[in-house]
Amino acid sequence: MSDTFYSGIEWLAAVAGLINVYLLTRQSIFSWPAGLMSVFLYAFVFYHNHLYSDVILHGIYTLLNIYGWYKWSKPSANATDELPVSKLTVNQLIILSALIIVGFLIWGYIVGKTTTAVYIYPDAFILVTSLCAQYLLTVKKIENWILWIIVDIIAITIYFLQELYITSGLYFIYLLLCIHGYNQWLQSYRKTPSSLT
C-alpha cells in the first residue's frame, strides 16, 4: 500500500484520537467509541513504521477501551451514579512506579533481541506507561493524566524523528489536552465526598 494511503489513515486516526481525548477530559462515555476507532487505525500506521511496541500497545488499547466503555457505563452492580474521580494511595503509587520501571526495561530488552524495532527503550516506556495510564483512566484515577503527560512528551519526539509529523503534532495537542484534563478532573475530585475527609 502507498504512503498516501497510510497518511490518510494517520489523519483519520488523529482526528478520532483528538475527539477521544477531548471527550475524556469531559468524562463523557462517548469518548470510548472514538478511542476504539483511533487505536485500531493507529495499529496499521505504527506497523508500517516498524514501531512494533506501539502496534502491540494499540491492540491492548482496543481491549481496554472496551473495558473502559463498560466500566463507565456501569460503575458497579449496585451503582446508579457515574464513577467518581479518585486518587491512588501511596502504596499504589510505589507499586505503579516499580511496575513501569521493571516492565519497560524487560520489554525493551525482549524487543531489542527479537525485532528490528527503532527507539527500543523509549518505545517500550511508551507501551508500559501507556497501559498503566489507560487502566487508571478506565477506573478514573486522576494520576492517569500525569502518566499521559510524560508519555506525550516522549512520543512527540519519537514520532517526529520517524517523520510521523501528523502524529507528532497530534501528541503535542494531546499534551495540552492532558494538562487540561488533569485540571478538570482535579476540580471534579475536590467535589467528591471522599476528598473532603
KOLLUMKOL-230329 format. One line per 10 residues: number of its first residue (from 1); for each residue x, y, z of N, C-alpha, C. Coordinates in pm, 1 decimal, padded with zeros to 6 digits. Each point is the difference from the previous one (the first is absolute). Layout:
<pts>
NUM	X:Y:Z:X:Y:Z:X:Y:Z ~ ...
</pts>
This chain:
<pts>
1	00084.2:-00119.0:00000.0:-00084.2:00119.0:00000.0:00088.5:00125.2:00000.0 ~ -00048.2:00107.5:-00059.9:00079.1:00120.8:-00017.2:00010.4:00081.0:00128.7 ~ 00100.6:00088.7:00000.7:00015.5:00090.5:00113.6:-00119.1:00094.1:00011.5 ~ -00062.2:00032.4:-00113.9:-00119.3:00086.1:00001.4:-00113.0:-00065.8:00077.0 ~ -00015.0:-00131.7:-00018.8:-00103.2:-00075.4:00071.4:00023.8:00008.9:00150.3 ~ 00126.3:-00026.4:00043.4:00029.6:00003.4:00142.7:-00010.6:00140.9:00057.0 ~ 00029.5:00099.6:-00081.9:-00016.7:00138.2:00044.5:-00147.4:00030.0:00026.4 ~ -00086.7:-00049.9:-00089.1:-00144.6:00018.7:00019.2:-00049.1:-00069.6:00126.0 ~ 00049.6:-00122.1:00022.9:-00036.8:-00074.1:00121.3:00048.1:00075.4:00123.7 ~ 00121.0:00055.9:-00009.1:00054.9:00075.6:00112.4:-00086.0:00122.1:00032.4
11	-00047.1:00068.6:-00105.0:-00088.0:00115.7:00022.0:-00130.7:-00041.0:00068.1 ~ -00060.9:-00108.3:-00046.7:-00125.3:-00048.1:00060.7:00021.1:-00039.3:00145.9 ~ 00110.7:-00070.9:00025.2:00031.1:-00041.4:00136.7:00022.8:00120.8:00089.9 ~ 00066.4:00102.7:-00054.3:00028.3:00121.0:00077.3:-00128.7:00072.4:00038.7 ~ -00091.3:00013.2:-00094.4:-00127.2:00069.0:00027.6:-00079.7:-00076.4:00105.8 ~ -00008.6:-00132.7:-00017.5:-00072.7:-00081.9:00097.1:00066.6:00008.6:00137.3 ~ 00134.1:00004.3:00001.6:00073.0:00010.9:00125.6:-00025.8:00131.2:00071.2 ~ -00004.7:00108.5:-00075.4:-00029.0:00130.4:00059.7:-00139.1:00003.4:00061.9 ~ -00095.4:-00053.4:-00073.9:-00137.3:-00005.6:00052.5:-00003.4:-00082.6:00127.7 ~ 00071.6:-00113.3:-00002.4:00006.5:-00089.2:00115.8:00053.3:00071.9:00124.1
21	00116.5:00063.4:-00012.2:00062.1:00062.5:00116.5:-00081.9:00118.9:00048.9 ~ -00053.3:00079.5:-00092.7:-00082.9:00113.3:00042.4:-00120.2:-00048.5:00081.9 ~ -00067.2:-00104.6:-00049.7:-00116.9:-00052.6:00071.5:00038.4:-00063.1:00133.4 ~ 00122.4:-00056.5:00008.3:00047.1:-00053.9:00127.9:00017.4:00110.7:00102.9 ~ 00049.0:00116.3:-00042.8:00015.8:00111.0:00094.4:-00134.9:00043.0:00055.6 ~ -00105.9:-00025.5:-00079.6:-00136.8:00034.0:00040.8:-00069.1:-00115.2:00072.1 ~ 00073.2:-00111.6:00018.7:-00053.9:-00121.4:00061.8:-00122.4:-00051.8:-00074.3 ~ 00002.7:00010.7:-00132.7:-00111.6:-00045.4:-00082.4:00019.6:-00144.9:-00043.0 ~ -00103.0:-00080.0:00013.3:00006.0:-00140.8:-00039.7:00017.8:-00015.3:-00151.0 ~ -00033.9:00103.1:-00076.3:00014.3:-00006.1:-00146.0:00146.7:00006.5:-00044.4
31	00090.3:00023.3:00096.2:00142.8:-00001.5:-00032.6:00046.3:-00139.1:-00042.9 ~ -00062.4:-00102.6:00052.4:00048.3:-00136.5:-00022.4:-00015.2:-00048.4:-00144.4 ~ -00113.4:00021.1:-00067.3:-00004.9:-00042.0:-00140.9:00097.3:00075.8:-00089.2 ~ 00021.1:00128.4:00029.3:00100.0:00076.5:-00075.9:00139.2:-00056.2:00025.7 ~ 00025.5:-00039.3:00123.0:00127.8:-00058.7:00034.9:00023.9:-00132.1:-00071.5 ~ -00103.9:-00081.0:-00010.4:00010.8:-00127.5:-00070.0:00039.3:00020.0:-00146.6 ~ -00062.5:00096.5:-00064.2:00032.0:00027.0:-00140.0:00145.4:00046.4:-00014.0 ~ 00042.9:00088.1:00088.1:00135.0:00054.5:-00007.5:00105.9:-00108.2:00019.7 ~ -00014.4:-00081.5:00104.0:00103.7:-00099.8:00028.5:00004.1:-00108.3:-00107.9 ~ -00114.4:-00033.9:-00055.7:-00003.5:-00100.1:-00106.4:00076.0:00049.0:-00123.2
41	-00023.9:00125.1:-00039.2:00067.8:00055.6:-00116.7:00149.2:00020.8:00024.1 ~ 00034.0:00043.0:00122.0:00141.2:00024.3:00030.0:00082.4:-00128.7:00001.9 ~ -00062.0:-00112.4:00028.6:00072.7:-00127.4:-00003.3:00059.9:-00022.5:-00138.3 ~ -00075.7:00033.1:-00105.1:00050.1:-00013.8:-00136.9:00114.3:00097.1:-00028.1 ~ -00015.8:00123.5:00045.9:00101.4:00103.0:-00024.6:00132.5:-00038.2:00066.2 ~ -00005.7:-00043.9:00124.6:00122.7:-00032.7:00072.0:00067.1:-00125.9:-00055.6 ~ -00078.9:-00095.5:-00045.2:00058.0:-00119.3:-00060.7:00078.6:00038.2:-00125.7 ~ -00057.4:00088.3:-00078.4:00064.8:00046.3:-00122.5:00132.2:00071.0:00028.3 ~ 00011.3:00060.6:00120.3:00119.1:00076.5:00037.2:00092.4:-00074.9:00096.9 ~ -00020.4:-00130.3:00014.0:00087.5:-00087.1:00079.4:00006.4:00038.5:00148.0
51	-00107.1:00056.0:00051.3:-00009.9:00029.1:00143.5:-00085.3:-00109.8:00062.3 ~ 00063.0:-00117.9:00018.3:-00075.7:-00120.1:00033.5:-00058.3:00002.1:00140.9 ~ 00070.2:00064.9:00092.2:-00057.3:00012.9:00134.3:-00130.2:00079.8:-00005.1 ~ -00002.9:00101.1:-00086.6:-00121.5:00079.9:-00014.8:-00113.1:-00081.0:-00062.9 ~ 00034.3:-00092.6:-00089.5:-00102.9:-00086.4:-00060.5:-00065.1:-00085.4:00108.5 ~ 00082.9:-00062.9:00082.8:-00051.4:-00083.0:00108.7:-00080.5:00085.5:00097.4 ~ 00053.7:00117.4:00030.9:-00067.8:00091.8:00090.6:-00140.7:00031.4:-00048.8 ~ -00014.0:00028.7:-00128.5:-00130.9:00038.5:-00051.6:-00095.3:-00118.6:-00010.8 ~ 00055.2:-00119.6:-00012.3:-00084.6:-00118.8:00007.9:-00059.4:-00016.2:00139.4 ~ 00083.6:00021.9:00101.0:-00048.1:-00008.8:00139.0:-00093.7:00116.3:00031.2
61	00030.8:00118.6:-00056.7:-00089.5:00115.5:00016.7:-00142.9:-00034.5:-00042.5 ~ -00012.1:-00078.1:-00106.6:-00132.3:-00037.8:-00048.3:-00079.8:-00067.9:00111.5 ~ 00064.8:-00094.5:00067.6:-00066.4:-00071.3:00110.2:-00029.9:00093.8:00116.8 ~ 00096.1:00088.4:00031.6:-00019.6:00092.9:00111.4:-00108.4:00103.5:-00030.7 ~ -00012.7:00038.1:-00126.4:-00108.0:00091.8:-00037.7:-00136.3:-00065.6:00018.3 ~ -00008.4:-00126.0:-00035.0:-00125.9:-00073.4:00020.3:-00030.8:-00010.5:00148.8 ~ 00103.5:-00031.1:00080.0:-00017.9:-00009.4:00145.0:-00040.0:00135.5:00058.8 ~ 00067.3:00107.1:-00044.7:-00031.9:00133.6:00049.9:-00141.7:00041.1:-00032.8 ~ -00043.4:-00033.5:-00121.3:-00137.2:00030.3:-00042.3:-00099.8:-00068.8:00092.6 ~ 00027.9:-00126.2:00030.8:-00086.1:-00075.9:00091.2:00004.9:00059.4:00140.5
71	00121.9:00027.4:00047.9:00018.5:00048.2:00136.5:-00067.9:00134.2:00022.5 ~ 00011.2:00089.5:-00095.5:-00061.2:00131.8:00015.0:-00151.3:-00005.4:-00015.5 ~ -00049.8:-00096.1:-00076.2:-00144.9:-00009.3:-00018.5:-00067.7:-00072.6:00115.4 ~ 00077.2:-00084.6:00071.1:-00053.3:-00075.1:00112.6:00108.5:-00011.3:00106.2 ~ 00016.8:00104.1:00083.5:00109.3:00002.1:00096.7:00004.5:-00120.0:00093.2 ~ -00115.1:-00045.0:00045.9:-00005.6:-00118.9:00084.9:-00140.3:-00056.7:-00007.2 ~ -00016.6:-00117.4:00056.4:-00128.7:-00069.4:-00010.8:-00113.8:00077.7:00065.1 ~ 00032.7:00073.0:00106.3:-00105.3:00069.2:00075.1:00000.5:00151.4:-00019.2 ~ 00093.4:00048.8:-00081.0:00014.2:00146.0:-00012.7:-00097.2:00057.0:-00101.7 ~ -00047.2:00118.1:00030.8:-00085.6:00072.3:-00094.3:00067.3:00128.7:-00046.4
81	00096.1:00049.3:00077.4:00071.0:00122.4:-00036.8:00121.9:-00034.1:-00084.6 ~ 00056.1:00102.2:-00065.8:00119.2:-00022.1:-00080.7:00119.7:-00028.1:00089.7 ~ 00098.3:-00067.4:-00054.8:00122.5:-00034.2:00071.7:00072.4:00127.9:00040.1 ~ 00032.5:00017.4:00129.6:00065.7:00124.0:00043.6:00150.1:-00000.5:-00027.3 ~ 00057.8:00118.0:-00011.7:00144.7:00015.6:-00012.9:00062.0:-00024.1:00137.8 ~ 00110.1:-00077.0:00004.1:00068.0:-00027.3:00126.4:00150.7:00001.8:-00020.8 ~ 00075.1:-00016.2:00110.1:00146.8:00001.0:-00005.2:00055.5:-00133.7:00047.4 ~ 00122.1:-00030.0:-00044.4:00070.4:-00118.4:00047.2:00053.4:00023.3:00141.3 ~ 00014.4:-00108.2:00076.9:00065.0:00009.8:00130.5:00151.4:00003.9:-00020.9 ~ 00073.5:00029.4:00106.4:00146.5:00003.3:-00007.7:00053.6:-00137.3:-00040.2
91	-00052.1:-00106.0:00060.5:00044.8:-00135.6:-00034.8:-00028.8:-00032.6:-00146.1 ~ -00114.3:00041.3:-00049.5:-00033.7:-00022.8:-00140.3:00094.3:00075.8:-00092.3 ~ 00039.4:00120.7:00038.7:00095.6:00078.5:-00079.2:00137.4:-00066.8:-00005.6 ~ 00042.8:-00057.3:00112.0:00129.0:-00070.1:00004.6:-00003.3:-00122.7:-00090.9 ~ -00108.3:-00077.1:00007.7:-00014.8:-00118.6:-00084.4:-00005.2:00039.7:-00147.1 ~ -00073.0:00104.9:-00030.3:-00010.9:00048.9:-00137.8:00137.1:00039.7:-00055.7 ~ 00076.2:00075.1:00079.3:00132.6:00044.1:-00044.3:00092.1:-00119.2:-00026.2 ~ -00001.5:-00097.4:00091.1:00083.1:-00119.2:-00016.8:-00041.9:-00079.0:-00123.5 ~ -00129.0:-00011.4:-00021.7:-00052.4:-00073.0:-00115.9:00046.2:00064.1:-00130.5 ~ -00005.9:00132.2:-00006.2:00042.0:00071.2:-00121.0:00149.3:-00019.1:-00025.9
101	00082.5:00017.2:00102.8:00145.0:-00010.3:-00017.4:00040.8:-00141.6:-00042.0 ~ -00044.9:-00098.8:00074.6:00035.5:-00139.1:-00030.8:-00060.0:-00041.6:-00134.0 ~ -00125.4:00038.3:-00022.4:-00069.4:-00038.9:-00122.1:00065.3:00050.9:-00126.6 ~ 00036.7:00128.2:-00002.5:00055.5:00053.2:-00124.3:00142.7:-00048.8:-00024.1 ~ 00075.9:-00026.8:00107.1:00135.1:-00054.1:-00018.1:-00004.7:-00142.5:-00055.7 ~ -00090.5:-00080.5:00052.8:-00013.1:-00137.9:-00048.8:-00051.4:-00001.0:-00143.0 ~ -00105.3:00079.6:-00025.2:-00057.4:00000.5:-00134.9:00099.4:00054.7:-00102.9 ~ 00072.6:00103.8:00037.2:00100.4:00055.7:-00089.9:00107.0:-00101.7:-00034.9 ~ 00043.3:-00076.6:00099.4:00100.2:-00104.4:-00023.5:-00053.4:-00105.8:-00096.2 ~ -00124.5:-00045.0:00022.3:-00060.4:-00102.7:-00086.3:-00013.4:00050.2:-00143.2
111	-00050.8:00120.2:-00016.0:-00019.0:00056.4:-00134.3:00134.2:00019.0:-00070.6 ~ 00100.4:00045.2:00075.0:00131.9:00021.4:-00057.8:00064.4:-00128.3:-00049.5 ~ -00028.5:-00111.1:00067.7:00058.5:-00128.2:-00037.1:-00077.8:-00071.8:-00110.4 ~ -00125.5:00035.0:-00019.4:-00084.6:-00080.8:-00088.9:-00056.2:00073.0:-00121.3 ~ 00018.3:00131.4:-00010.0:-00058.3:00074.1:-00112.5:00099.9:00101.2:-00056.4 ~ -00042.0:00066.0:-00105.8:00079.3:00107.4:-00060.1:-00057.2:00137.2:00036.7 ~ -00067.5:00005.7:00113.2:-00066.5:00123.1:00042.6:00100.9:00113.3:00019.6 ~ -00049.0:00122.8:-00013.5:00081.5:00119.3:00023.7:-00039.1:00063.1:00133.0 ~ 00092.1:00077.6:00059.4:-00025.2:00068.7:00127.8:-00058.0:-00096.9:00102.8 ~ 00071.1:-00108.5:00019.3:-00052.0:-00114.0:00074.9:-00045.7:00035.6:00141.5
121	00088.4:00059.1:00081.2:-00036.6:00025.1:00139.5:-00099.5:00115.4:00016.7 ~ 00015.0:00110.0:-00073.8:-00105.7:00102.0:00008.5:-00137.3:-00054.5:-00043.2 ~ 00001.1:-00082.2:-00106.6:-00124.5:-00059.1:-00048.1:-00057.5:-00096.6:00103.5 ~ 00088.4:-00076.2:00066.1:-00043.5:-00092.1:00104.7:-00057.8:00077.1:00119.0 ~ 00062.5:00113.2:00032.7:-00051.6:00083.6:00109.4:-00139.2:00051.2:-00034.1 ~ -00018.0:00042.6:-00124.3:-00132.0:00046.5:-00043.3:-00102.8:-00111.7:00015.8 ~ 00036.6:-00122.0:-00041.1:-00093.8:-00111.8:00009.2:-00042.1:-00025.9:00144.0 ~ 00097.5:-00022.5:00087.5:-00030.9:-00038.3:00138.2:-00071.9:00112.2:00074.7 ~ 00050.0:00122.0:-00013.8:-00060.5:00113.1:00071.4:-00139.5:00030.5:-00053.1 ~ -00018.9:-00012.5:-00130.2:-00131.2:00024.9:-00058.5:-00103.2:-00101.9:00046.3
131	00043.1:-00126.9:00011.2:-00092.5:-00102.7:00049.1:-00043.2:00030.5:00143.2 ~ 00096.4:00040.8:00081.8:-00033.5:00036.5:00138.1:-00093.9:00120.5:00002.3 ~ 00031.5:00100.3:-00082.6:-00083.1:00120.4:-00005.1:-00140.9:-00032.7:-00049.7 ~ -00008.3:-00086.5:-00101.4:-00130.9:-00034.8:-00055.5:-00085.0:-00073.6:00102.7 ~ 00062.5:-00089.1:00076.9:-00075.9:-00069.6:00104.5:-00048.0:00099.2:00106.2 ~ 00089.4:00090.0:00042.3:-00040.1:00100.1:00099.5:-00113.0:00087.8:-00053.0 ~ 00001.0:00024.5:-00129.9:-00106.4:00078.1:-00063.1:-00133.6:-00072.8:00009.4 ~ 00002.4:-00131.0:-00023.9:-00126.6:-00075.8:00002.1:-00063.8:-00002.0:00138.5 ~ 00083.5:00010.1:00105.3:-00054.2:-00000.3:00136.6:00000.0:00140.9:00060.0 ~ 00023.7:00099.9:-00083.8:-00006.5:00142.0:00036.7:00092.8:00040.0:00114.3
141	00126.2:-00043.2:-00010.9:00103.4:00047.2:00092.2:00066.8:00121.4:-00062.5 ~ 00008.2:00107.9:00075.2:00046.8:00127.3:-00054.5:00145.4:-00006.9:-00048.1 ~ 00078.3:-00091.8:00056.0:00141.7:-00011.4:-00038.2:00018.7:-00043.4:-00145.0 ~ -00106.2:-00049.2:-00063.3:00011.5:-00039.8:-00140.7:00049.5:00116.3:-00084.3 ~ -00043.4:00121.2:00030.6:00038.5:00116.7:-00080.2:00148.8:00032.0:00013.4 ~ 00055.9:-00021.4:00118.8:00143.6:00025.2:00019.1:00081.9:-00096.0:-00085.6 ~ -00041.2:-00127.2:-00001.0:00069.5:-00098.3:-00082.6:-00012.7:00034.7:-00147.9 ~ -00118.9:00042.4:-00041.8:-00019.3:00036.4:-00141.2:00087.5:00118.4:-00039.8 ~ 00016.7:00095.5:00090.3:00084.6:00116.7:-00029.1:00143.9:-00044.3:-00025.8 ~ 00051.9:-00090.2:00083.5:00135.8:-00051.8:-00018.5:00010.7:-00074.9:-00132.7
151	-00098.4:-00087.2:-00026.6:-00001.9:-00076.9:-00125.4:-00002.9:00092.9:-00120.4 ~ -00083.4:00102.3:00005.3:-00013.7:00091.5:-00113.4:00131.0:00070.3:-00033.1 ~ 00073.6:00041.7:00101.7:00126.5:00069.4:-00022.6:00098.8:-00091.0:-00074.8 ~ 00007.6:-00125.6:00041.3:00089.5:-00095.8:-00066.5:-00051.3:-00033.2:-00139.6 ~ -00130.2:-00021.4:-00012.7:-00058.8:-00037.8:-00128.4:00016.4:00110.5:-00104.6 ~ -00015.7:00123.9:00039.6:00017.1:00112.6:-00092.8:00136.9:-00008.3:-00067.5 ~ 00101.5:-00028.1:00079.4:00137.2:-00006.7:-00051.9:00019.1:-00119.5:-00093.5 ~ -00043.5:-00118.3:00043.7:00019.2:-00121.2:-00080.9:-00072.7:00010.0:-00133.3 ~ -00123.9:00041.2:00003.7:-00078.2:00004.6:-00123.3:00052.8:00106.4:-00096.6 ~ 00053.0:00108.6:00054.6:00061.1:00102.2:-00085.2:00124.6:-00055.9:-00069.1
161	00081.6:-00071.5:00075.1:00120.9:-00059.3:-00056.7:-00032.3:-00106.3:-00105.0 ~ -00117.1:-00063.9:00013.5:-00044.2:-00099.2:-00097.8:-00075.9:00064.0:-00117.1 ~ -00002.5:00132.5:-00001.6:-00067.4:00077.5:-00104.6:-00150.9:-00023.0:-00002.4 ~ -00053.8:-00037.9:00115.3:-00145.1:-00008.2:00016.6:-00045.5:00135.9:00053.9 ~ 00007.8:00100.4:-00087.1:-00021.2:00137.5:00044.6:-00143.5:00025.7:00046.3 ~ -00094.6:-00062.8:-00066.2:-00140.3:00015.3:00041.8:-00017.6:-00053.5:00141.6 ~ 00054.5:-00119.4:00023.8:-00014.6:-00063.0:00131.2:00077.7:00075.4:00106.3 ~ 00117.7:00049.3:-00034.2:00077.4:00078.9:00095.0:-00076.5:00126.5:00039.9 ~ -00058.4:00066.4:-00099.8:-00081.9:00117.8:00028.5:-00121.8:-00033.7:00082.8 ~ -00060.1:-00116.0:-00031.9:-00115.9:-00046.4:00076.9:00036.2:-00018.9:00146.4
171	00115.8:-00060.7:00024.2:00040.6:-00024.6:00138.5:00034.0:00129.6:00073.6 ~ 00039.1:00103.8:-00073.1:00018.1:00130.5:00063.8:-00135.7:00053.9:00046.3 ~ -00101.9:-00017.1:-00084.9:-00135.5:00041.2:00040.0:-00048.7:-00086.3:00115.7 ~ 00031.5:-00132.2:-00007.2:-00033.5:-00089.0:00112.0:00061.4:00052.1:00129.7 ~ 00125.0:00044.6:-00008.2:00068.8:00051.2:00118.1:-00077.9:00115.2:00062.6 ~ -00044.3:00091.9:-00084.1:-00079.6:00113.4:00049.6:-00133.2:-00047.0:00057.9 ~ -00063.6:-00095.9:-00068.4:-00128.3:-00053.0:00048.0:00017.0:-00075.4:00131.8 ~ 00112.7:-00069.2:00015.2:00024.1:-00074.3:00124.0:00019.5:00094.0:00118.7 ~ 00068.2:00110.7:-00024.6:00014.0:00100.3:00106.1:-00136.8:00054.7:00037.4 ~ -00081.4:00027.0:-00102.8:-00137.6:00046.0:00023.4:-00081.1:-00107.8:00071.8
181	00015.0:-00124.6:-00045.0:-00073.0:-00110.9:00061.4:00034.4:-00017.3:00146.1 ~ 00128.1:00013.4:00032.6:00041.8:-00011.0:00140.2:-00068.0:00107.1:00084.9 ~ -00001.0:00122.4:-00049.1:-00063.2:00109.5:00075.0:-00150.4:-00021.3:00015.5 ~ -00064.9:-00049.3:-00106.9:-00144.1:-00025.2:00005.0:-00032.8:-00110.6:00099.7 ~ 00077.2:-00108.1:-00006.3:-00025.0:-00112.3:00090.6:00034.0:00036.4:00144.1 ~ 00099.9:00085.6:00019.4:00035.4:00043.8:00134.9:-00115.3:00077.5:00061.9 ~ -00063.3:00085.4:-00078.8:-00117.1:00073.0:00049.4:-00112.5:-00096.2:00035.0 ~ -00020.3:-00099.9:-00085.5:-00103.9:-00099.6:00025.4:00031.3:-00079.6:00126.6 ~ 00127.1:-00036.4:00016.2:00041.8:-00077.2:00119.4:-00026.4:00078.6:00127.5 ~ 00029.5:00128.3:-00003.6:-00017.3:00083.9:00119.8:-00145.7:00014.9:00041.1
191	-00090.5:-00033.0:-00091.5:-00142.7:00007.9:00031.3:-00056.0:-00131.1:00056.2 ~ 00082.3:-00107.5:-00003.5:-00048.7:-00129.3:00048.3:00011.0:-00005.1:00152.3 ~ -00094.6:-00067.4:00067.2:00003.1:-00007.9:00147.1:00129.4:-00057.8:00054.5 ~ 00060.0:-00100.0:-00068.3:00120.4:-00065.3:00051.2:00118.7:00094.3:00008.2 ~ 00003.6:00102.3:-00085.1:00113.1:00093.3:00001.2:-00012.0:00100.8:00112.8 ~ -00114.9:00006.4:00062.8:-00024.3:00098.0:00105.1:00023.6:-00058.4:00138.4 ~ 00026.7:-00132.5:00005.2:00017.1:-00064.2:00131.4:00145.8:-00006.9:00038.9
</pts>
